[in-house]
Amino acid sequence: MTLSSICRSVVKFYFNCHHVESSSLYVHSAFTRRLQFACRLVSTFLICTFVGYGTTLSAYLSHQFMIPNSGVICIQETFGHTLSTALHVSLAIIPLSIILFIIQHLVVVYHNYPIGIVLILSSSFCISYMCKTFQTRKLTLLFNALFFLTIFNKEKVQSKLAFQLVANYIIGMFVAVLASMLIFPLFATFDIENRVNYCLLHIDQMHQFVLQAFLCEDEIKAQVSLARARVVERRLHKTMSQMRTRLLDEVHLEPSRLLQRICRRRKKTITHLNIKEQADLVISLMFHVCSLQSMTNQCLFNKYHKNLVEKLQSNFSEFTACQSKVISALISPSSITREVFHHTLNNLQAALDSVNAIYKQVRIDHIEEMIETGAKIQSEDHLSHAFFFFQLGAIVRILRQTIVNDSELDTTKTMKQKKGFGDYFKFQLDWSKISSAIKSMIIIGVGSIFVMVPSLANTFANGQWILIGLCTTQGDTVGGALTSMKMRLIGILLGSMWSYAIYLAVGEVLYKICVMLVPWLFLFGYLKLVSHWDFLAPVAATTPILINLGQTYGDVLREGNYVLLRIEETIIGIGLGAILTILIFPTFAVDMLKKNIQDTLKTCCHAVESIHSVYDHLFQQQDSKQQSIDVDQHEETKFNI
């Protein structure tokens, strides 16, 4: 192995830009990706802690513990997801900080219960209604709670408290974005391309199993091959599950084309597919191969099928070999010219034409035999086979569309719906979001009682963790909220135990606390990417940061009792949240699923109506014997399609 190849392997490993058929399996493993993410999370924590406590900024900021806390919460698996989270939270808290700054200078909130409860309720309603994602809502509600907790319980507060909190958030999120971009970066673009290559390879394998089942003369042997195809199908569905989410929410924030040009130079010479079109290619191929599987399952393994299989045996072998070469050319790391790829596609098309010719001849011979013998022709003998070969043709047609041909590229512009000036100022109330915001407002209002009522505040040491727990354990459904509350309770118990161990071991020495937090953060950074640990792990990771590095305000019950206090308040907050979630506008997951199904069916109905209108429009033009279509009508037809 040469030095250049070693360097290329190191670069591909560092930037997660590897090949699906690499012999180094550890490069692709989930274990390696989780280790890389844990390194990013630990690096984010250490840099944020140094910025918040080891630089001159510490003299100008309060609540410095929120810098590492926001950085650890913000960092996600991919760079696009981390940047998306940071942008959404920044767009939410910056306008909110301006409003809170004005409130701080116009209204006296210190120990003023009526004013405080009105302000925190109104701000919580606006936050819950405007924030679109759970992560943004939770972090913004936490920001709002920290501000009101401080100004309500402290008489002398810095005049720029809201902006200081924003600075803490932004510094932590900025460090998280930098760490996600520089330390073992995983770009959503590369992740989707790796998944696309993996899916193409295994779709070809699944396709071969289906063809083997079709070529079996015995139904039992065919079911064995179909069972193997179903195993590959389940594996593909698991791989494709996150592809659409990354495509919709993360890729648009990354320079996808630039990344493709840097690390996928060969593909621009043979294909014109961007990252979205690659994902669509995989989804389309998966759909047609699954249709092949269904048609094979419907086949009647009778005399007609056996005769057809005998004639197609050698031709199908050539067809599968040609298709495997096309798939290998699409995912191969070695350079390939457009002419070679074009020749491979032509061979695939020729093999398909040969298969179709034999199928048509066998079908005609069978029909002639039925006519001569006077036997009744069974439609079941032909329908499944006809759809089977139709799907084969569709697969080849999709693969042929991947090649670059400048003369065949569509240069027409897509018709876009023009928006009027008034469309930008339309405001439509969403009653489901309003009910959810009212529910959130009431829950936070109940939690604020433990902070603002003097008797309860003295009993629960200002009740800060009750309110914070209610802010961060909300969900749109009863089941989702209860699940998040259960996970949060377990995470807090684990984090509090480690926090108590840190206090007993090193006390309040900052650098020793950071040293003991590193292995804990590394462990739960690894577990964050494990299914069923994605919510629990961030809570368990951030709990020692909040307890050992700082509190929301004051020095109430510092030492070991502070750990027990937080567990006690968290249990109370989670219990209240569970009761209020069930009593106030309860929304169950089954009801939401029914609503989503209804909305999907309505969308499908509108799509079918649009297709009908397009075909009616085309048929009317044919009946009137029009020789050409007006350009404007053609663009309108394309837009409807």
C-alpha positions in Angstrom: 0.0 0.0 0.0 1.5 3.3 -1.1 1.6 6.5 1.0 -0.9 8.2 -1.3 -3.4 5.4 -0.9 -2.9 5.5 2.9 -3.5 9.3 2.9 -6.7 8.9 0.8 -8.0 6.2 3.2 -7.3 8.5 6.2 -9.0 11.4 4.5 -12.1 9.3 3.6 -12.2 7.9 7.1 -11.9 11.4 8.7 -14.6 13.0 6.5 -16.8 9.9 6.3 -16.5 9.9 2.6 -15.9 6.1 2.1 -16.9 3.5 -0.4 -19.6 0.9 0.3 -17.6 -2.0 -1.0 -14.5 -1.2 1.0 -12.8 -4.2 2.6 -12.3 -2.2 5.8 -15.6 -3.0 7.5 -14.8 -1.0 10.6 -14.9 2.2 8.6 -18.6 1.8 7.9 -19.7 0.4 11.2 -22.1 2.1 13.5 -19.6 1.7 16.2 -17.1 3.9 14.4 -19.6 6.6 13.7 -20.8 6.7 17.3 -17.2 7.0 18.5 -16.6 9.9 16.1 -19.7 11.7 17.3 -18.7 11.1 20.9 -15.3 12.8 20.1 -17.2 15.8 18.6 -19.4 16.1 21.6 -16.5 16.0 24.1 -14.5 18.5 22.0 -17.5 20.8 22.0 -17.8 20.6 25.7 -14.1 21.3 26.4 -13.9 24.2 24.0 -17.2 25.7 25.4 -15.9 25.3 29.0 -12.6 27.0 28.1 -14.4 29.9 26.4 -16.9 30.4 29.2 -14.5 30.0 32.2 -11.0 30.3 30.9 -11.1 33.6 28.9 -11.8 37.2 29.6 -15.4 36.7 28.5 -16.2 35.2 31.9 -16.0 38.7 33.5 -18.8 39.9 31.2 -21.2 37.0 31.1 -23.5 35.4 33.7 -24.8 31.8 33.6 -21.6 30.6 31.9 -22.6 27.0 32.4 -25.2 27.5 29.6 -22.3 27.8 27.1 -21.2 24.1 27.4 -24.8 23.1 28.0 -26.2 24.7 24.8 -23.2 23.4 22.8 -23.8 19.8 24.0 -27.5 20.0 23.3 -27.1 21.6 19.9 -24.6 19.3 18.4 -26.2 16.6 16.2 -25.0 13.7 14.1 -24.5 15.6 10.8 -23.3 19.1 10.1 -26.5 20.0 8.4 -28.6 18.9 11.4 -26.4 20.9 13.8 -26.5 24.0 11.6 -30.3 23.7 11.3 -30.8 23.4 15.0 -28.5 26.4 15.7 -30.3 28.6 13.1 -33.8 27.7 14.3 -32.9 28.4 17.9 -31.1 31.6 17.0 -34.0 32.9 15.0 -36.3 32.2 17.9 -34.2 33.6 20.9 -32.8 36.7 19.2 -36.3 38.4 18.7 -37.3 37.1 22.1 -34.3 38.6 23.8 -35.2 42.0 22.4 -38.7 41.7 23.8 -37.4 40.5 27.2 -34.9 43.4 27.3 -37.7 45.9 26.8 -39.8 44.1 29.5 -36.9 44.2 32.0 -36.6 48.0 31.6 -40.3 48.8 31.6 -41.7 46.4 34.1 -40.6 45.6 37.7 -40.9 41.8 37.9 -39.0 41.2 41.2 -41.4 39.4 43.5 -44.3 40.8 41.6 -46.4 37.7 41.2 -49.3 39.0 39.0 -47.0 40.7 36.5 -44.6 37.8 36.5 -47.2 35.1 35.8 -48.9 37.2 33.0 -45.6 37.8 31.3 -44.3 34.2 31.5 -47.7 32.8 30.3 -47.9 35.2 27.3 -44.4 34.6 26.3 -44.7 30.8 26.6 -47.9 30.9 24.5 -46.1 32.8 21.7 -43.0 30.5 21.8 -45.1 27.4 21.7 -47.2 28.7 18.8 -44.3 30.0 16.7 -41.7 27.3 17.1 -42.1 24.5 14.6 -39.8 21.8 16.0 -39.6 20.2 19.4 -35.9 21.0 19.9 -36.3 24.7 19.1 -39.4 24.9 21.4 -37.6 23.2 24.3 -34.5 25.4 24.1 -36.5 28.6 23.7 -38.8 27.8 26.6 -35.7 27.0 28.7 -34.2 30.4 27.7 -37.5 32.1 28.6 -37.6 30.3 32.0 -34.0 31.2 32.9 -34.7 34.8 32.2 -37.9 35.0 34.4 -36.4 32.8 37.1 -33.5 35.3 37.5 -35.4 38.6 37.3 -38.2 37.4 39.6 -35.9 36.1 42.4 -33.0 38.6 42.2 -33.4 42.2 43.0 -30.2 43.4 41.4 -29.9 42.0 37.9 -27.6 43.2 35.1 -29.4 45.4 32.7 -28.4 43.3 29.7 -29.3 39.9 31.1 -31.4 38.9 28.1 -28.5 39.6 25.7 -26.0 37.8 28.0 -28.2 34.7 27.8 -28.3 35.0 24.1 -24.6 35.3 23.9 -24.2 32.1 26.0 -26.5 30.3 23.6 -24.9 31.6 20.5 -21.3 30.9 21.7 -22.2 27.3 22.6 -24.0 26.7 19.3 -21.2 28.3 17.3 -18.7 26.0 18.9 -21.0 23.1 18.2 -21.2 24.0 14.5 -17.4 24.4 14.2 -16.8 21.1 15.9 -19.4 19.4 13.7 -17.6 20.8 10.6 -14.0 20.2 11.6 -13.8 17.2 14.0 -14.7 13.9 12.2 -17.3 15.8 10.2 -20.3 13.9 8.8 -22.1 15.9 6.1 -25.6 14.9 5.3 -24.6 15.0 1.7 -22.0 12.2 2.2 -24.3 10.3 4.5 -27.1 10.2 1.8 -24.6 9.3 -0.9 -23.2 6.4 1.3 -26.8 5.3 1.9 -27.6 5.6 -1.9 -24.6 3.4 -2.8 -25.5 0.9 -0.1 -29.1 0.7 -1.3 -28.1 0.4 -5.0 -25.9 -2.5 -4.2 -28.5 -4.4 -2.1 -31.4 -3.5 -4.5 -29.4 -5.3 -7.2 -29.0 -8.2 -4.8 -32.7 -8.2 -4.0 -33.5 -8.0 -7.7 -31.4 -11.1 -8.4 -33.2 -13.1 -5.7 -36.6 -12.1 -7.2 -35.4 -13.2 -10.7 -34.2 -16.5 -9.3 -37.6 -17.0 -7.8 -39.3 -16.2 -11.1 -37.0 -18.7 -12.9 -37.9 -21.5 -10.5 -40.2 -24.3 -11.8 -41.2 -25.3 -8.3 -43.2 -22.9 -6.1 -41.5 -24.0 -2.9 -38.0 -23.2 -4.3 -39.4 -19.8 -5.5 -40.7 -19.0 -2.0 -37.2 -19.7 -0.6 -35.7 -17.1 -2.9 -38.5 -14.6 -2.1 -37.8 -15.1 1.6 -34.2 -14.1 1.0 -35.4 -11.1 -1.0 -37.6 -10.1 2.0 -34.6 -10.2 4.3 -32.7 -7.8 2.0 -35.9 -5.6 1.8 -36.1 -5.1 5.5 -32.4 -4.2 5.6 -33.0 -1.6 2.8 -36.0 -0.1 4.6 -33.9 0.4 7.7 -31.2 2.1 5.7 -33.6 4.3 3.7 -35.6 5.4 6.8 -33.4 8.5 7.6 -32.6 9.4 3.9 -35.8 11.4 3.4 -35.5 13.2 6.7 -31.9 14.3 5.9 -32.9 15.3 2.4 -35.7 17.6 3.6 -34.2 19.1 6.7 -30.4 19.0 6.5 -29.0 18.9 2.9 -30.3 22.3 1.9 -28.0 23.9 4.5 -24.9 22.2 3.1 -23.0 23.1 -0.1 -24.0 19.7 -1.7 -22.8 20.4 -5.2 -19.4 21.6 -4.0 -19.0 18.6 -1.7 -19.9 16.3 -4.6 -17.4 18.0 -6.9 -14.6 17.6 -4.3 -15.2 14.0 -3.3 -17.3 12.6 -6.1 -15.5 13.9 -9.2 -16.1 10.8 -11.3 -19.9 11.0 -11.1 -20.2 14.3 -12.8 -18.7 12.7 -15.9 -21.3 9.9 -16.2 -24.5 11.2 -14.4 -26.3 14.4 -14.0 -28.0 13.5 -10.7 -27.9 15.8 -7.7 -28.3 14.5 -4.2 -32.1 14.6 -4.3 -32.3 12.8 -7.7 -30.0 10.1 -6.3 -32.4 9.5 -3.4 -35.3 9.5 -5.9 -33.5 7.0 -8.0 -33.2 4.6 -5.1 -36.8 5.0 -4.0 -38.0 4.4 -7.6 -35.9 1.3 -8.1 -37.0 0.0 -4.7 -40.7 0.5 -5.7 -40.3 -1.4 -9.0 -38.3 -4.3 -7.4 -40.9 -4.7 -4.7 -43.5 -4.7 -7.5 -41.5 -7.5 -9.2 -41.5 -9.4 -5.9 -45.3 -9.1 -5.7 -45.8 -10.2 -9.3 -43.5 -13.2 -8.8 -45.5 -14.2 -5.7 -48.7 -14.1 -7.9 -47.3 -16.3 -10.6 -48.9 -19.7 -11.4 -46.1 -22.2 -11.7 -47.9 -24.2 -14.4 -46.9 -25.6 -17.8 -47.0 -22.2 -19.4 -44.7 -20.7 -16.8 -42.3 -23.7 -17.0 -42.1 -23.3 -20.8 -41.4 -19.6 -20.5 -38.7 -20.2 -17.9 -36.9 -22.8 -20.1 -36.7 -20.3 -22.9 -35.6 -17.3 -20.7 -33.0 -19.0 -18.6 -29.9 -18.0 -20.5 -31.3 -14.5 -21.4 -32.1 -13.7 -17.8 -28.5 -14.6 -16.8 -27.2 -12.1 -19.4 -29.7 -9.5 -18.2 -28.8 -9.7 -14.5 -25.1 -9.6 -15.4 -25.6 -6.4 -17.4 -27.6 -4.8 -14.7 -25.0 -5.7 -12.1 -22.4 -4.0 -14.3 -24.5 -0.8 -14.4 -25.0 -0.7 -10.6 -21.2 -1.4 -10.1 -20.4 1.5 -12.5 -22.7 3.8 -10.5 -21.1 3.0 -7.1 -17.6 2.1 -8.1 -14.8 4.3 -6.6 -12.7 3.9 -9.8 -13.0 6.3 -12.7 -15.2 5.4 -15.6 -15.8 7.3 -18.8 -19.2 8.3 -20.1 -18.7 6.2 -23.2 -18.1 3.0 -21.3 -21.1 3.7 -19.1 -23.2 4.4 -22.2 -22.0 1.1 -23.7 -23.0 -0.8 -20.5 -26.5 0.8 -20.6 -26.9 -0.2 -24.3 -26.0 -3.8 -23.4 -28.6 -3.8 -20.7 -31.2 -2.4 -23.1 -30.2 -5.1 -25.7 -30.5 -7.8 -23.1 -34.0 -6.5 -22.1 -35.1 -6.4 -25.7 -34.0 -10.0 -26.2 -35.9 -11.1 -23.0 -39.1 -9.2 -24.2 -38.8 -10.8 -27.7 -38.7 -14.3 -26.3 -41.6 -13.5 -23.9 -43.8 -12.2 -26.7 -43.0 -15.3 -28.8 -43.8 -17.7 -26.0 -47.0 -15.9 -25.2 -48.1 -15.9 -28.9 -47.3 -19.7 -29.2 -49.3 -20.4 -26.0 -52.3 -18.4 -27.3 -52.2 -20.2 -30.7 -52.0 -23.6 -28.8 -55.0 -22.7 -26.8 -57.0 -21.7 -29.9 -56.1 -24.9 -31.7 -57.0 -27.1 -28.8 -60.2 -25.1 -28.0 -59.1 -24.7 -24.4 -60.1 -21.6 -22.4 -57.4 -19.0 -22.1 -56.9 -18.1 -18.4 -56.1 -14.4 -17.8 -54.2 -15.4 -14.6 -51.6 -17.0 -16.9 -50.7 -13.7 -18.5 -51.5 -10.8 -16.2 -48.7 -11.5 -13.6 -46.2 -12.2 -16.3 -47.2 -9.1 -18.3 -46.8 -6.8 -15.2 -43.5 -8.6 -14.4 -42.0 -7.7 -17.7 -43.5 -4.2 -17.5 -41.6 -3.6 -14.3 -38.4 -4.9 -15.8 -38.7 -2.3 -18.6 -39.4 0.4 -16.0 -36.2 -0.5 -14.1 -34.1 -0.3 -17.2 -35.7 3.0 -18.2 -34.9 4.5 -14.8 -31.3 3.4 -15.0 -30.9 4.8 -18.5 -32.1 8.2 -17.2 -29.0 8.5 -15.1 -26.6 9.2 -18.0 -25.6 12.7 -19.0 -26.6 13.7 -22.5 -26.6 17.4 -23.0 -28.8 17.2 -26.0 -31.5 15.3 -24.0 -31.5 17.5 -21.0 -34.7 19.4 -20.5 -33.8 23.1 -20.9 -37.4 24.4 -20.4 -38.1 26.4 -17.3 -40.5 25.0 -14.7 -43.5 27.1 -14.3 -43.7 28.6 -10.9 -46.8 30.0 -9.2 -46.5 33.7 -8.9 -47.2 35.3 -5.5 -48.9 38.6 -5.1 -47.8 41.3 -2.8 -50.6 40.5 -0.4 -49.6 36.8 -0.2 -46.6 37.7 2.0 -48.8 39.3 4.6 -51.5 36.6 4.9 -51.9 35.2 8.4 -54.0 32.1 8.9 -54.7 30.7 12.4 -53.9 27.0 13.0 -56.3 25.8 15.6 -54.3 22.7 16.4 -51.2 24.8 17.1 -53.3 27.2 19.2 -54.7 24.4 21.4 -51.1 23.0 21.7 -49.8 26.4 22.7 -52.6 26.9 25.3 -51.8 23.5 26.7 -48.1 24.4 27.0 -48.9 27.8 28.5 -51.1 26.2 31.2 -48.5 23.6 32.1 -45.7 26.2 32.4 -48.1 28.5 34.4 -48.6 25.7 36.9 -44.8 25.2 37.1 -44.3 28.9 37.7 -46.4 28.8 40.8 -43.6 26.9 42.5 -41.2 29.8 41.6 -43.4 32.8 42.2 -45.6 31.9 45.2 -43.4 32.7 48.3 -44.5 29.7 50.5 -44.0 27.1 47.7 -40.7 28.8 46.6 -39.3 28.5 50.1 -40.4 24.9 50.5 -38.8 23.8 47.2 -35.8 26.1 47.2 -37.2 28.4 44.6 -38.7 25.5 42.6 -36.5 26.2 39.6 -36.1 22.6 38.4 -39.8 22.0 38.5 -40.3 24.7 35.9 -37.3 23.7 33.9 -38.5 20.1 33.8 -41.9 21.1 32.6 -40.3 23.3 29.8 -38.2 20.4 28.4 -40.6 17.4 28.6 -43.5 18.6 26.5 -44.9 16.8 23.4 -47.7 17.0 20.9 -49.2 13.6 22.0 -49.9 12.1 25.4 -47.7 9.1 24.7 -44.9 11.2 23.4 -44.9 13.4 26.5 -45.1 10.5 28.9 -42.3 8.8 27.1 -40.1 11.9 27.2 -40.9 12.4 30.9 -39.9 8.8 31.7 -36.7 9.1 29.7 -35.9 12.4 31.3 -36.4 11.0 34.8 -34.0 8.1 34.1 -31.5 10.5 32.6 -31.6 12.8 35.5 -31.2 10.0 38.0 -28.1 8.7 36.1 -26.7 12.2 35.7 -27.3 13.1 39.3 -25.6 10.0 40.6 -22.5 10.9 38.6 -22.7 14.5 39.6 -22.8 13.5 43.3 -19.8 11.2 42.7 -17.9 14.1 41.1 -18.7 16.4 44.1 -17.4 13.8 46.5 -14.3 13.1 44.5 -13.1 16.6 43.5 -15.3 19.1 45.2 -15.7 22.3 43.1 -12.3 22.5 41.4 -13.1 23.4 37.8 -10.5 21.6 35.8 -11.0 18.4 37.9 -14.7 18.6 37.3 -14.1 18.9 33.5 -11.7 15.9 33.6 -14.3 13.7 35.3 -17.1 14.9 33.0 -15.1 13.9 29.9 -15.6 10.1 30.2 -19.3 10.6 31.1 -19.9 12.8 28.1 -18.0 10.4 25.8 -20.2 7.5 27.0 -23.5 9.2 26.5 -22.3 10.9 23.3 -21.8 7.3 22.0 -25.3 6.2 23.3 -27.1 9.2 21.8 -26.9 7.6 18.3 -28.3 4.3 19.7 -32.0 3.8 19.2 -34.1 4.3 22.3 -31.3 6.3 23.9 -31.5 9.4 21.7 -33.6 11.4 24.3 -32.2 9.9 27.5 -28.5 10.4 26.6 -28.6 14.2 26.2 -30.4 14.6 29.5 -27.9 12.3 31.3 -25.0 14.2 29.7 -26.2 17.7 30.5 -27.3 17.0 34.1 -23.8 17.0 35.6 -23.0 20.1 33.7 -25.9 22.0 35.2 -25.2 20.7 38.7 -21.4 20.8 39.0 -20.6 23.8 36.8 -23.4 26.2 37.9 -26.9 26.8 38.9 -29.6 29.0 37.5 -29.1 31.6 40.2 -27.9 31.9 43.8 -26.1 29.4 46.0 -29.1 27.5 47.3 -28.2 24.2 49.0 -24.9 23.9 47.1 -23.0 20.7 48.1 -24.5 17.3 48.0 -28.0 18.3 49.0 -28.3 20.1 45.7 -28.3 16.8 43.8 -31.1 15.4 46.0 -33.0 18.6 45.6 -32.9 18.4 41.8 -34.1 14.8 41.8 -36.9 15.7 44.2 -38.0 18.7 42.1 -37.7 16.8 38.8 -40.0 14.0 40.1 -42.6 16.6 41.1 -42.3 18.4 37.8 -42.7 15.1 35.8 -45.6 14.0 37.9 -47.4 17.3 37.3 -46.6 17.2 33.6 -48.0 13.7 33.2 -51.3 14.7 34.9 -51.7 18.0 33.0 -50.8 16.4 29.7 -53.6 13.9 30.1 -56.2 16.4 31.4 -55.6 19.5 29.2 -56.5 19.0 25.5 -55.3 15.4 25.4 -54.1 14.4 21.9 -53.4 10.7 21.4 -51.0 9.3 18.8 -53.8 7.2 17.3 -55.9 10.3 16.6 -52.9 12.1 15.1 -52.2 9.1 12.9 -55.8 9.1 11.7 -55.6 12.8 10.9 -52.3 12.3 9.0 -53.8 9.5 7.0 -56.8 11.7 6.1 -54.5 14.5 5.0 -52.5 12.1 2.9 -55.6 10.7 1.2 -56.8 14.2 0.4 -53.4 15.1 -1.1 -53.6 11.9 -3.2 -57.1 12.8 -4.3 -56.0 16.3 -5.4 -53.0 14.8 -7.3 -55.3 12.3 -9.2 -57.7 15.1 -10.1 -54.8 17.2 -11.4 -53.6 14.2 -13.5 -57.1 13.7 -14.9 -57.3 17.4 -15.8 -54.0 17.2 -17.6 -55.1 14.2 -19.7 -58.5 15.7 -20.4 -56.7 18.8 -21.7 -54.4 16.7 -23.9 -57.3 14.6 -25.3 -59.3 17.7 -26.1 -56.4 19.0 -28.2 -56.1 15.6 -30.0 -59.9 15.7 -30.8 -59.6 19.1 -32.3 -56.6 17.9 -34.5 -54.3 20.6 -33.3 -50.8 20.1 -34.7 -48.9 22.0 -32.1 -49.4 23.1 -28.5 -49.1 26.6 -27.5 -46.1 27.4 -25.3 -48.1 28.8 -22.4 -50.5 25.8 -22.4 -47.5 23.4 -22.5 -46.0 25.1 -19.5 -49.3 25.0 -17.6 -49.6 21.3 -18.3 -46.1 20.7 -17.0 -46.9 22.7 -13.9 -50.1 20.6 -13.2 -48.2 17.4 -13.7 
